[in-house]
Amino acid sequence: MSTVALSEATFNSTIADNEIVFVDFWASWCGPCRTFAPVFETVSEANPDIVFAKVDTEAEPALAQAFAISSIPTLMAIRDGVVLFSQPGALPEQALTQLVEAIRDVDMVEVQASVAAERAKNEATN
């Protein structure tokens, strides 16, 4: 599957409707973003069961602000609605491929339990 463009209107439904979503926050004027784009595309084509999406931070500043994107490219991996990875910088193809496998291997039952415990703790202190 090739990459898809995300907007403020499509972001939430894309995250809700797909188990794993990798998001590349980028801008056309950004040299490292242009260097990373073909790597992102290649890995997306090798993993058709995962959504690889791009957010143009110039066209979608509200999304960039919502995720506190201060440096681009920033790569984010979301699984079952939980952000498991978010880091600025372009990755080489091998590193991105390894990250895809690591995200696939995460025990989401454990993650969801941890998220629920953290949420309960926060609610108890507020």
GULO-101889 format. One record per atom (N, C-alpha, C): residue number from 0; atom name; x, y, z; residue in three letters. Coordinates in nm, 2 decimals, decimal comma. Layout:
! GULO-101889
@resi->NUM name->CA u->X v->Y w->Z resn->Ala
...
***
This chain:
! GULO-101889
@resi->0 name->N u->0,09 v->-0,12 w->0,00 resn->Met
@resi->0 name->CA u->0,00 v->0,00 w->0,00 resn->Met
@resi->0 name->C u->0,09 v->0,12 w->0,00 resn->Met
@resi->1 name->N u->0,06 v->0,22 w->-0,08 resn->Ser
@resi->1 name->CA u->0,13 v->0,34 w->-0,08 resn->Ser
@resi->1 name->C u->0,08 v->0,43 w->0,03 resn->Ser
@resi->2 name->N u->0,16 v->0,54 w->0,06 resn->Thr
@resi->2 name->CA u->0,12 v->0,63 w->0,17 resn->Thr
@resi->2 name->C u->-0,01 v->0,70 w->0,13 resn->Thr
@resi->3 name->N u->-0,08 v->0,74 w->0,24 resn->Val
@resi->3 name->CA u->-0,20 v->0,82 w->0,23 resn->Val
@resi->3 name->C u->-0,18 v->0,96 w->0,30 resn->Val
@resi->4 name->N u->-0,24 v->1,06 w->0,25 resn->Ala
@resi->4 name->CA u->-0,23 v->1,19 w->0,31 resn->Ala
@resi->4 name->C u->-0,34 v->1,20 w->0,42 resn->Ala
@resi->5 name->N u->-0,30 v->1,25 w->0,54 resn->Leu
@resi->5 name->CA u->-0,40 v->1,27 w->0,65 resn->Leu
@resi->5 name->C u->-0,42 v->1,42 w->0,66 resn->Leu
@resi->6 name->N u->-0,55 v->1,44 w->0,70 resn->Ser
@resi->6 name->CA u->-0,59 v->1,58 w->0,73 resn->Ser
@resi->6 name->C u->-0,65 v->1,58 w->0,87 resn->Ser
@resi->7 name->N u->-0,69 v->1,70 w->0,92 resn->Glu
@resi->7 name->CA u->-0,75 v->1,70 w->1,04 resn->Glu
@resi->7 name->C u->-0,89 v->1,63 w->1,04 resn->Glu
@resi->8 name->N u->-0,95 v->1,63 w->0,92 resn->Ala
@resi->8 name->CA u->-1,08 v->1,56 w->0,90 resn->Ala
@resi->8 name->C u->-1,07 v->1,41 w->0,90 resn->Ala
@resi->9 name->N u->-0,95 v->1,36 w->0,85 resn->Thr
@resi->9 name->CA u->-0,94 v->1,21 w->0,84 resn->Thr
@resi->9 name->C u->-0,85 v->1,15 w->0,94 resn->Thr
@resi->10 name->N u->-0,78 v->1,22 w->1,02 resn->Phe
@resi->10 name->CA u->-0,69 v->1,17 w->1,12 resn->Phe
@resi->10 name->C u->-0,75 v->1,07 w->1,21 resn->Phe
@resi->11 name->N u->-0,85 v->1,11 w->1,29 resn->Asn
@resi->11 name->CA u->-0,91 v->1,03 w->1,39 resn->Asn
@resi->11 name->C u->-0,97 v->0,90 w->1,34 resn->Asn
@resi->12 name->N u->-1,04 v->0,91 w->1,23 resn->Ser
@resi->12 name->CA u->-1,10 v->0,79 w->1,17 resn->Ser
@resi->12 name->C u->-0,99 v->0,69 w->1,12 resn->Ser
@resi->13 name->N u->-0,88 v->0,74 w->1,06 resn->Thr
@resi->13 name->CA u->-0,78 v->0,66 w->1,02 resn->Thr
@resi->13 name->C u->-0,71 v->0,58 w->1,13 resn->Thr
@resi->14 name->N u->-0,69 v->0,65 w->1,24 resn->Ile
@resi->14 name->CA u->-0,64 v->0,59 w->1,36 resn->Ile
@resi->14 name->C u->-0,73 v->0,48 w->1,42 resn->Ile
@resi->15 name->N u->-0,86 v->0,52 w->1,43 resn->Ala
@resi->15 name->CA u->-0,96 v->0,43 w->1,48 resn->Ala
@resi->15 name->C u->-0,99 v->0,30 w->1,40 resn->Ala
@resi->16 name->N u->-0,98 v->0,32 w->1,27 resn->Asp
@resi->16 name->CA u->-1,01 v->0,21 w->1,17 resn->Asp
@resi->16 name->C u->-0,90 v->0,12 w->1,14 resn->Asp
@resi->17 name->N u->-0,78 v->0,15 w->1,19 resn->Asn
@resi->17 name->CA u->-0,66 v->0,06 w->1,15 resn->Asn
@resi->17 name->C u->-0,58 v->0,03 w->1,28 resn->Asn
@resi->18 name->N u->-0,54 v->-0,10 w->1,28 resn->Glu
@resi->18 name->CA u->-0,46 v->-0,14 w->1,40 resn->Glu
@resi->18 name->C u->-0,33 v->-0,07 w->1,41 resn->Glu
@resi->19 name->N u->-0,25 v->-0,05 w->1,31 resn->Ile
@resi->19 name->CA u->-0,12 v->0,01 w->1,31 resn->Ile
@resi->19 name->C u->-0,12 v->0,12 w->1,21 resn->Ile
@resi->20 name->N u->-0,08 v->0,24 w->1,25 resn->Val
@resi->20 name->CA u->-0,06 v->0,35 w->1,16 resn->Val
@resi->20 name->C u->0,07 v->0,42 w->1,19 resn->Val
@resi->21 name->N u->0,16 v->0,43 w->1,08 resn->Phe
@resi->21 name->CA u->0,28 v->0,51 w->1,09 resn->Phe
@resi->21 name->C u->0,25 v->0,64 w->1,03 resn->Phe
@resi->22 name->N u->0,29 v->0,75 w->1,10 resn->Val
@resi->22 name->CA u->0,26 v->0,89 w->1,05 resn->Val
@resi->22 name->C u->0,39 v->0,96 w->1,03 resn->Val
@resi->23 name->N u->0,41 v->1,02 w->0,92 resn->Asp
@resi->23 name->CA u->0,53 v->1,10 w->0,89 resn->Asp
@resi->23 name->C u->0,48 v->1,24 w->0,88 resn->Asp
@resi->24 name->N u->0,52 v->1,33 w->0,98 resn->Phe
@resi->24 name->CA u->0,49 v->1,47 w->0,98 resn->Phe
@resi->24 name->C u->0,60 v->1,53 w->0,90 resn->Phe
@resi->25 name->N u->0,57 v->1,61 w->0,80 resn->Trp
@resi->25 name->CA u->0,67 v->1,66 w->0,70 resn->Trp
@resi->25 name->C u->0,63 v->1,79 w->0,65 resn->Trp
@resi->26 name->N u->0,72 v->1,85 w->0,57 resn->Ala
@resi->26 name->CA u->0,68 v->1,98 w->0,49 resn->Ala
@resi->26 name->C u->0,77 v->1,97 w->0,36 resn->Ala
@resi->27 name->N u->0,71 v->2,03 w->0,26 resn->Ser
@resi->27 name->CA u->0,78 v->2,03 w->0,12 resn->Ser
@resi->27 name->C u->0,91 v->2,10 w->0,12 resn->Ser
@resi->28 name->N u->0,93 v->2,20 w->0,21 resn->Trp
@resi->28 name->CA u->1,06 v->2,28 w->0,21 resn->Trp
@resi->28 name->C u->1,17 v->2,21 w->0,29 resn->Trp
@resi->29 name->N u->1,14 v->2,10 w->0,35 resn->Cys
@resi->29 name->CA u->1,23 v->2,03 w->0,45 resn->Cys
@resi->29 name->C u->1,32 v->1,93 w->0,37 resn->Cys
@resi->30 name->N u->1,44 v->1,95 w->0,36 resn->Gly
@resi->30 name->CA u->1,54 v->1,86 w->0,30 resn->Gly
@resi->30 name->C u->1,54 v->1,72 w->0,35 resn->Gly
@resi->31 name->N u->1,55 v->1,71 w->0,49 resn->Pro
@resi->31 name->CA u->1,55 v->1,57 w->0,54 resn->Pro
@resi->31 name->C u->1,41 v->1,50 w->0,52 resn->Pro
@resi->32 name->N u->1,31 v->1,58 w->0,51 resn->Cys
@resi->32 name->CA u->1,17 v->1,52 w->0,48 resn->Cys
@resi->32 name->C u->1,17 v->1,46 w->0,34 resn->Cys
@resi->33 name->N u->1,23 v->1,53 w->0,25 resn->Arg
@resi->33 name->CA u->1,24 v->1,48 w->0,11 resn->Arg
@resi->33 name->C u->1,33 v->1,36 w->0,10 resn->Arg
@resi->34 name->N u->1,43 v->1,36 w->0,18 resn->Thr
@resi->34 name->CA u->1,52 v->1,24 w->0,18 resn->Thr
@resi->34 name->C u->1,45 v->1,12 w->0,24 resn->Thr
@resi->35 name->N u->1,37 v->1,14 w->0,34 resn->Phe
@resi->35 name->CA u->1,30 v->1,03 w->0,41 resn->Phe
@resi->35 name->C u->1,18 v->0,98 w->0,33 resn->Phe
@resi->36 name->N u->1,12 v->1,06 w->0,25 resn->Ala
@resi->36 name->CA u->1,00 v->1,02 w->0,18 resn->Ala
@resi->36 name->C u->1,01 v->0,89 w->0,10 resn->Ala
@resi->37 name->N u->1,12 v->0,87 w->0,02 resn->Pro
@resi->37 name->CA u->1,13 v->0,74 w->-0,06 resn->Pro
@resi->37 name->C u->1,15 v->0,62 w->0,04 resn->Pro
@resi->38 name->N u->1,21 v->0,64 w->0,15 resn->Val
@resi->38 name->CA u->1,23 v->0,53 w->0,25 resn->Val
@resi->38 name->C u->1,10 v->0,49 w->0,30 resn->Val
@resi->39 name->N u->1,02 v->0,59 w->0,34 resn->Phe
@resi->39 name->CA u->0,89 v->0,57 w->0,40 resn->Phe
@resi->39 name->C u->0,80 v->0,50 w->0,30 resn->Phe
@resi->40 name->N u->0,80 v->0,54 w->0,17 resn->Glu
@resi->40 name->CA u->0,72 v->0,48 w->0,07 resn->Glu
@resi->40 name->C u->0,76 v->0,34 w->0,04 resn->Glu
@resi->41 name->N u->0,89 v->0,31 w->0,04 resn->Thr
@resi->41 name->CA u->0,94 v->0,17 w->0,02 resn->Thr
@resi->41 name->C u->0,90 v->0,08 w->0,13 resn->Thr
@resi->42 name->N u->0,91 v->0,12 w->0,25 resn->Val
@resi->42 name->CA u->0,87 v->0,04 w->0,36 resn->Val
@resi->42 name->C u->0,72 v->0,02 w->0,37 resn->Val
@resi->43 name->N u->0,65 v->0,12 w->0,33 resn->Ser
@resi->43 name->CA u->0,50 v->0,11 w->0,32 resn->Ser
@resi->43 name->C u->0,46 v->0,01 w->0,22 resn->Ser
@resi->44 name->N u->0,53 v->0,00 w->0,11 resn->Glu
@resi->44 name->CA u->0,49 v->-0,10 w->0,00 resn->Glu
@resi->44 name->C u->0,53 v->-0,24 w->0,05 resn->Glu
@resi->45 name->N u->0,62 v->-0,25 w->0,13 resn->Ala
@resi->45 name->CA u->0,66 v->-0,39 w->0,19 resn->Ala
@resi->45 name->C u->0,57 v->-0,43 w->0,30 resn->Ala
@resi->46 name->N u->0,49 v->-0,34 w->0,35 resn->Asn
@resi->46 name->CA u->0,40 v->-0,38 w->0,46 resn->Asn
@resi->46 name->C u->0,25 v->-0,33 w->0,43 resn->Asn
@resi->47 name->N u->0,19 v->-0,40 w->0,33 resn->Pro
@resi->47 name->CA u->0,06 v->-0,35 w->0,29 resn->Pro
@resi->47 name->C u->-0,05 v->-0,36 w->0,39 resn->Pro
@resi->48 name->N u->-0,03 v->-0,43 w->0,50 resn->Asp
@resi->48 name->CA u->-0,13 v->-0,45 w->0,61 resn->Asp
@resi->48 name->C u->-0,12 v->-0,33 w->0,71 resn->Asp
@resi->49 name->N u->-0,03 v->-0,24 w->0,69 resn->Ile
@resi->49 name->CA u->-0,01 v->-0,13 w->0,78 resn->Ile
@resi->49 name->C u->-0,04 v->0,00 w->0,70 resn->Ile
@resi->50 name->N u->-0,11 v->0,10 w->0,77 resn->Val
@resi->50 name->CA u->-0,13 v->0,23 w->0,71 resn->Val
@resi->50 name->C u->-0,01 v->0,31 w->0,73 resn->Val
@resi->51 name->N u->0,05 v->0,36 w->0,62 resn->Phe
@resi->51 name->CA u->0,16 v->0,46 w->0,63 resn->Phe
@resi->51 name->C u->0,10 v->0,59 w->0,58 resn->Phe
@resi->52 name->N u->0,10 v->0,69 w->0,66 resn->Ala
@resi->52 name->CA u->0,03 v->0,82 w->0,63 resn->Ala
@resi->52 name->C u->0,13 v->0,93 w->0,65 resn->Ala
@resi->53 name->N u->0,09 v->1,04 w->0,58 resn->Lys
@resi->53 name->CA u->0,17 v->1,16 w->0,59 resn->Lys
@resi->53 name->C u->0,09 v->1,28 w->0,62 resn->Lys
@resi->54 name->N u->0,14 v->1,37 w->0,71 resn->Val
@resi->54 name->CA u->0,08 v->1,49 w->0,75 resn->Val
@resi->54 name->C u->0,17 v->1,60 w->0,71 resn->Val
@resi->55 name->N u->0,12 v->1,68 w->0,61 resn->Asp
@resi->55 name->CA u->0,19 v->1,80 w->0,57 resn->Asp
@resi->55 name->C u->0,17 v->1,91 w->0,68 resn->Asp
@resi->56 name->N u->0,27 v->1,94 w->0,75 resn->Thr
@resi->56 name->CA u->0,26 v->2,03 w->0,86 resn->Thr
@resi->56 name->C u->0,23 v->2,17 w->0,82 resn->Thr
@resi->57 name->N u->0,25 v->2,21 w->0,69 resn->Glu
@resi->57 name->CA u->0,22 v->2,34 w->0,64 resn->Glu
@resi->57 name->C u->0,07 v->2,35 w->0,61 resn->Glu
@resi->58 name->N u->0,01 v->2,24 w->0,56 resn->Ala
@resi->58 name->CA u->-0,13 v->2,24 w->0,53 resn->Ala
@resi->58 name->C u->-0,22 v->2,20 w->0,65 resn->Ala
@resi->59 name->N u->-0,16 v->2,13 w->0,75 resn->Glu
@resi->59 name->CA u->-0,23 v->2,09 w->0,86 resn->Glu
@resi->59 name->C u->-0,17 v->2,13 w->0,99 resn->Glu
@resi->60 name->N u->-0,15 v->2,26 w->1,01 resn->Pro
@resi->60 name->CA u->-0,08 v->2,31 w->1,13 resn->Pro
@resi->60 name->C u->-0,15 v->2,27 w->1,26 resn->Pro
@resi->61 name->N u->-0,28 v->2,25 w->1,26 resn->Ala
@resi->61 name->CA u->-0,35 v->2,21 w->1,39 resn->Ala
@resi->61 name->C u->-0,31 v->2,07 w->1,43 resn->Ala
@resi->62 name->N u->-0,29 v->1,98 w->1,33 resn->Leu
@resi->62 name->CA u->-0,25 v->1,85 w->1,37 resn->Leu
@resi->62 name->C u->-0,11 v->1,85 w->1,42 resn->Leu
@resi->63 name->N u->-0,02 v->1,93 w->1,36 resn->Ala
@resi->63 name->CA u->0,12 v->1,94 w->1,41 resn->Ala
@resi->63 name->C u->0,12 v->2,00 w->1,55 resn->Ala
@resi->64 name->N u->0,03 v->2,09 w->1,57 resn->Gln
@resi->64 name->CA u->0,03 v->2,15 w->1,71 resn->Gln
@resi->64 name->C u->-0,03 v->2,05 w->1,81 resn->Gln
@resi->65 name->N u->-0,13 v->1,98 w->1,77 resn->Ala
@resi->65 name->CA u->-0,19 v->1,88 w->1,86 resn->Ala
@resi->65 name->C u->-0,09 v->1,78 w->1,91 resn->Ala
@resi->66 name->N u->0,01 v->1,74 w->1,83 resn->Phe
@resi->66 name->CA u->0,11 v->1,65 w->1,86 resn->Phe
@resi->66 name->C u->0,24 v->1,71 w->1,90 resn->Phe
@resi->67 name->N u->0,24 v->1,84 w->1,92 resn->Ala
@resi->67 name->CA u->0,36 v->1,92 w->1,96 resn->Ala
@resi->67 name->C u->0,48 v->1,89 w->1,87 resn->Ala
@resi->68 name->N u->0,45 v->1,89 w->1,74 resn->Ile
@resi->68 name->CA u->0,56 v->1,86 w->1,65 resn->Ile
@resi->68 name->C u->0,64 v->1,99 w->1,64 resn->Ile
@resi->69 name->N u->0,77 v->1,98 w->1,68 resn->Ser
@resi->69 name->CA u->0,86 v->2,10 w->1,68 resn->Ser
@resi->69 name->C u->0,97 v->2,08 w->1,58 resn->Ser
@resi->70 name->N u->0,99 v->1,96 w->1,53 resn->Ser
@resi->70 name->CA u->1,10 v->1,93 w->1,44 resn->Ser
@resi->70 name->C u->1,05 v->1,83 w->1,33 resn->Ser
@resi->71 name->N u->1,08 v->1,85 w->1,21 resn->Ile
@resi->71 name->CA u->1,04 v->1,76 w->1,11 resn->Ile
@resi->71 name->C u->1,16 v->1,71 w->1,03 resn->Ile
@resi->72 name->N u->1,15 v->1,59 w->0,97 resn->Pro
@resi->72 name->CA u->1,04 v->1,50 w->0,99 resn->Pro
@resi->72 name->C u->1,03 v->1,44 w->1,13 resn->Pro
@resi->73 name->N u->0,91 v->1,42 w->1,17 resn->Thr
@resi->73 name->CA u->0,88 v->1,34 w->1,29 resn->Thr
@resi->73 name->C u->0,80 v->1,22 w->1,25 resn->Thr
@resi->74 name->N u->0,85 v->1,10 w->1,30 resn->Leu
@resi->74 name->CA u->0,78 v->0,98 w->1,27 resn->Leu
@resi->74 name->C u->0,70 v->0,93 w->1,40 resn->Leu
@resi->75 name->N u->0,58 v->0,89 w->1,38 resn->Met
@resi->75 name->CA u->0,50 v->0,85 w->1,49 resn->Met
@resi->75 name->C u->0,44 v->0,71 w->1,45 resn->Met
@resi->76 name->N u->0,44 v->0,62 w->1,55 resn->Ala
@resi->76 name->CA u->0,38 v->0,49 w->1,53 resn->Ala
@resi->76 name->C u->0,26 v->0,48 w->1,63 resn->Ala
@resi->77 name->N u->0,14 v->0,45 w->1,58 resn->Ile
@resi->77 name->CA u->0,03 v->0,43 w->1,66 resn->Ile
@resi->77 name->C u->-0,03 v->0,29 w->1,64 resn->Ile
@resi->78 name->N u->-0,06 v->0,23 w->1,75 resn->Arg
@resi->78 name->CA u->-0,12 v->0,09 w->1,74 resn->Arg
@resi->78 name->C u->-0,24 v->0,09 w->1,84 resn->Arg
@resi->79 name->N u->-0,35 v->0,05 w->1,79 resn->Asp
@resi->79 name->CA u->-0,47 v->0,04 w->1,87 resn->Asp
@resi->79 name->C u->-0,50 v->0,17 w->1,94 resn->Asp
@resi->80 name->N u->-0,47 v->0,28 w->1,87 resn->Gly
@resi->80 name->CA u->-0,50 v->0,41 w->1,93 resn->Gly
@resi->80 name->C u->-0,40 v->0,47 w->2,02 resn->Gly
@resi->81 name->N u->-0,29 v->0,39 w->2,05 resn->Val
@resi->81 name->CA u->-0,19 v->0,43 w->2,15 resn->Val
@resi->81 name->C u->-0,06 v->0,47 w->2,07 resn->Val
@resi->82 name->N u->-0,01 v->0,59 w->2,10 resn->Val
@resi->82 name->CA u->0,12 v->0,63 w->2,04 resn->Val
@resi->82 name->C u->0,23 v->0,55 w->2,11 resn->Val
@resi->83 name->N u->0,29 v->0,46 w->2,03 resn->Leu
@resi->83 name->CA u->0,40 v->0,38 w->2,09 resn->Leu
@resi->83 name->C u->0,54 v->0,44 w->2,06 resn->Leu
@resi->84 name->N u->0,55 v->0,52 w->1,96 resn->Phe
@resi->84 name->CA u->0,68 v->0,58 w->1,91 resn->Phe
@resi->84 name->C u->0,65 v->0,71 w->1,85 resn->Phe
@resi->85 name->N u->0,73 v->0,81 w->1,89 resn->Ser
@resi->85 name->CA u->0,73 v->0,94 w->1,83 resn->Ser
@resi->85 name->C u->0,87 v->1,00 w->1,85 resn->Ser
@resi->86 name->N u->0,93 v->1,03 w->1,73 resn->Gln
@resi->86 name->CA u->1,07 v->1,08 w->1,73 resn->Gln
@resi->86 name->C u->1,10 v->1,16 w->1,61 resn->Gln
@resi->87 name->N u->1,16 v->1,27 w->1,62 resn->Pro
@resi->87 name->CA u->1,20 v->1,35 w->1,51 resn->Pro
@resi->87 name->C u->1,32 v->1,29 w->1,44 resn->Pro
@resi->88 name->N u->1,34 v->1,31 w->1,31 resn->Gly
@resi->88 name->CA u->1,46 v->1,26 w->1,24 resn->Gly
@resi->88 name->C u->1,42 v->1,16 w->1,14 resn->Gly
@resi->89 name->N u->1,50 v->1,16 w->1,03 resn->Ala
@resi->89 name->CA u->1,48 v->1,06 w->0,92 resn->Ala
@resi->89 name->C u->1,55 v->0,93 w->0,96 resn->Ala
@resi->90 name->N u->1,48 v->0,82 w->0,94 resn->Leu
@resi->90 name->CA u->1,54 v->0,69 w->0,97 resn->Leu
@resi->90 name->C u->1,59 v->0,62 w->0,84 resn->Leu
@resi->91 name->N u->1,70 v->0,55 w->0,84 resn->Pro
@resi->91 name->CA u->1,73 v->0,47 w->0,72 resn->Pro
@resi->91 name->C u->1,64 v->0,35 w->0,71 resn->Pro
@resi->92 name->N u->1,63 v->0,30 w->0,59 resn->Glu
@resi->92 name->CA u->1,53 v->0,19 w->0,56 resn->Glu
@resi->92 name->C u->1,54 v->0,08 w->0,66 resn->Glu
@resi->93 name->N u->1,66 v->0,03 w->0,69 resn->Gln
@resi->93 name->CA u->1,67 v->-0,08 w->0,78 resn->Gln
@resi->93 name->C u->1,61 v->-0,05 w->0,92 resn->Gln
@resi->94 name->N u->1,64 v->0,07 w->0,97 resn->Ala
@resi->94 name->CA u->1,59 v->0,11 w->1,10 resn->Ala
@resi->94 name->C u->1,44 v->0,12 w->1,10 resn->Ala
@resi->95 name->N u->1,38 v->0,17 w->0,99 resn->Leu
@resi->95 name->CA u->1,24 v->0,18 w->0,98 resn->Leu
@resi->95 name->C u->1,17 v->0,04 w->0,98 resn->Leu
@resi->96 name->N u->1,24 v->-0,05 w->0,90 resn->Thr
@resi->96 name->CA u->1,19 v->-0,18 w->0,89 resn->Thr
@resi->96 name->C u->1,19 v->-0,25 w->1,03 resn->Thr
@resi->97 name->N u->1,30 v->-0,23 w->1,10 resn->Gln
@resi->97 name->CA u->1,31 v->-0,29 w->1,24 resn->Gln
@resi->97 name->C u->1,20 v->-0,23 w->1,33 resn->Gln
@resi->98 name->N u->1,18 v->-0,10 w->1,32 resn->Leu
@resi->98 name->CA u->1,07 v->-0,03 w->1,40 resn->Leu
@resi->98 name->C u->0,94 v->-0,09 w->1,37 resn->Leu
@resi->99 name->N u->0,91 v->-0,12 w->1,24 resn->Val
@resi->99 name->CA u->0,78 v->-0,18 w->1,20 resn->Val
@resi->99 name->C u->0,76 v->-0,31 w->1,27 resn->Val
@resi->100 name->N u->0,87 v->-0,39 w->1,27 resn->Glu
@resi->100 name->CA u->0,86 v->-0,52 w->1,34 resn->Glu
@resi->100 name->C u->0,85 v->-0,51 w->1,49 resn->Glu
@resi->101 name->N u->0,91 v->-0,41 w->1,55 resn->Ala
@resi->101 name->CA u->0,90 v->-0,39 w->1,69 resn->Ala
@resi->101 name->C u->0,76 v->-0,35 w->1,73 resn->Ala
@resi->102 name->N u->0,70 v->-0,26 w->1,65 resn->Ile
@resi->102 name->CA u->0,56 v->-0,22 w->1,68 resn->Ile
@resi->102 name->C u->0,47 v->-0,34 w->1,66 resn->Ile
@resi->103 name->N u->0,49 v->-0,42 w->1,56 resn->Arg
@resi->103 name->CA u->0,41 v->-0,54 w->1,54 resn->Arg
@resi->103 name->C u->0,42 v->-0,64 w->1,67 resn->Arg
@resi->104 name->N u->0,54 v->-0,64 w->1,73 resn->Asp
@resi->104 name->CA u->0,56 v->-0,74 w->1,84 resn->Asp
@resi->104 name->C u->0,52 v->-0,69 w->1,97 resn->Asp
@resi->105 name->N u->0,47 v->-0,56 w->1,98 resn->Val
@resi->105 name->CA u->0,43 v->-0,51 w->2,12 resn->Val
@resi->105 name->C u->0,31 v->-0,59 w->2,17 resn->Val
@resi->106 name->N u->0,32 v->-0,62 w->2,30 resn->Asp
@resi->106 name->CA u->0,21 v->-0,69 w->2,37 resn->Asp
@resi->106 name->C u->0,11 v->-0,58 w->2,40 resn->Asp
@resi->107 name->N u->0,00 v->-0,56 w->2,32 resn->Met
@resi->107 name->CA u->-0,09 v->-0,45 w->2,34 resn->Met
@resi->107 name->C u->-0,18 v->-0,47 w->2,47 resn->Met
@resi->108 name->N u->-0,20 v->-0,60 w->2,51 resn->Val
@resi->108 name->CA u->-0,28 v->-0,62 w->2,63 resn->Val
@resi->108 name->C u->-0,20 v->-0,56 w->2,75 resn->Val
@resi->109 name->N u->-0,07 v->-0,57 w->2,75 resn->Glu
@resi->109 name->CA u->0,01 v->-0,51 w->2,86 resn->Glu
@resi->109 name->C u->0,01 v->-0,36 w->2,85 resn->Glu
@resi->110 name->N u->0,02 v->-0,31 w->2,73 resn->Val
@resi->110 name->CA u->0,02 v->-0,16 w->2,70 resn->Val
@resi->110 name->C u->-0,12 v->-0,10 w->2,75 resn->Val
@resi->111 name->N u->-0,23 v->-0,17 w->2,71 resn->Gln
@resi->111 name->CA u->-0,36 v->-0,12 w->2,74 resn->Gln
@resi->111 name->C u->-0,38 v->-0,12 w->2,89 resn->Gln
@resi->112 name->N u->-0,33 v->-0,22 w->2,96 resn->Ala
@resi->112 name->CA u->-0,34 v->-0,23 w->3,11 resn->Ala
@resi->112 name->C u->-0,26 v->-0,11 w->3,17 resn->Ala
@resi->113 name->N u->-0,14 v->-0,09 w->3,12 resn->Ser
@resi->113 name->CA u->-0,06 v->0,02 w->3,17 resn->Ser
@resi->113 name->C u->-0,13 v->0,16 w->3,15 resn->Ser
@resi->114 name->N u->-0,19 v->0,18 w->3,03 resn->Val
@resi->114 name->CA u->-0,26 v->0,30 w->3,00 resn->Val
@resi->114 name->C u->-0,37 v->0,32 w->3,09 resn->Val
@resi->115 name->N u->-0,45 v->0,21 w->3,11 resn->Ala
@resi->115 name->CA u->-0,57 v->0,22 w->3,20 resn->Ala
@resi->115 name->C u->-0,52 v->0,25 w->3,35 resn->Ala
@resi->116 name->N u->-0,41 v->0,19 w->3,39 resn->Ala
@resi->116 name->CA u->-0,36 v->0,22 w->3,53 resn->Ala
@resi->116 name->C u->-0,32 v->0,36 w->3,54 resn->Ala
@resi->117 name->N u->-0,25 v->0,41 w->3,44 resn->Glu
@resi->117 name->CA u->-0,21 v->0,55 w->3,45 resn->Glu
@resi->117 name->C u->-0,32 v->0,65 w->3,45 resn->Glu
@resi->118 name->N u->-0,42 v->0,62 w->3,36 resn->Arg
@resi->118 name->CA u->-0,54 v->0,70 w->3,36 resn->Arg
@resi->118 name->C u->-0,62 v->0,70 w->3,49 resn->Arg
@resi->119 name->N u->-0,63 v->0,58 w->3,56 resn->Ala
@resi->119 name->CA u->-0,69 v->0,57 w->3,69 resn->Ala
@resi->119 name->C u->-0,62 v->0,65 w->3,79 resn->Ala
@resi->120 name->N u->-0,48 v->0,64 w->3,79 resn->Lys
@resi->120 name->CA u->-0,40 v->0,72 w->3,88 resn->Lys
@resi->120 name->C u->-0,42 v->0,87 w->3,87 resn->Lys
@resi->121 name->N u->-0,42 v->0,91 w->3,74 resn->Asn
@resi->121 name->CA u->-0,44 v->1,06 w->3,71 resn->Asn
@resi->121 name->C u->-0,58 v->1,10 w->3,76 resn->Asn
@resi->122 name->N u->-0,68 v->1,02 w->3,74 resn->Glu
@resi->122 name->CA u->-0,81 v->1,06 w->3,78 resn->Glu
@resi->122 name->C u->-0,82 v->1,07 w->3,93 resn->Glu
@resi->123 name->N u->-0,75 v->0,98 w->4,00 resn->Ala
@resi->123 name->CA u->-0,76 v->0,97 w->4,15 resn->Ala
@resi->123 name->C u->-0,69 v->1,10 w->4,21 resn->Ala
@resi->124 name->N u->-0,59 v->1,15 w->4,14 resn->Thr
@resi->124 name->CA u->-0,51 v->1,26 w->4,19 resn->Thr
@resi->124 name->C u->-0,58 v->1,40 w->4,15 resn->Thr
@resi->125 name->N u->-0,67 v->1,39 w->4,06 resn->Asn
@resi->125 name->CA u->-0,73 v->1,52 w->4,01 resn->Asn
@resi->125 name->C u->-0,86 v->1,54 w->4,08 resn->Asn
***
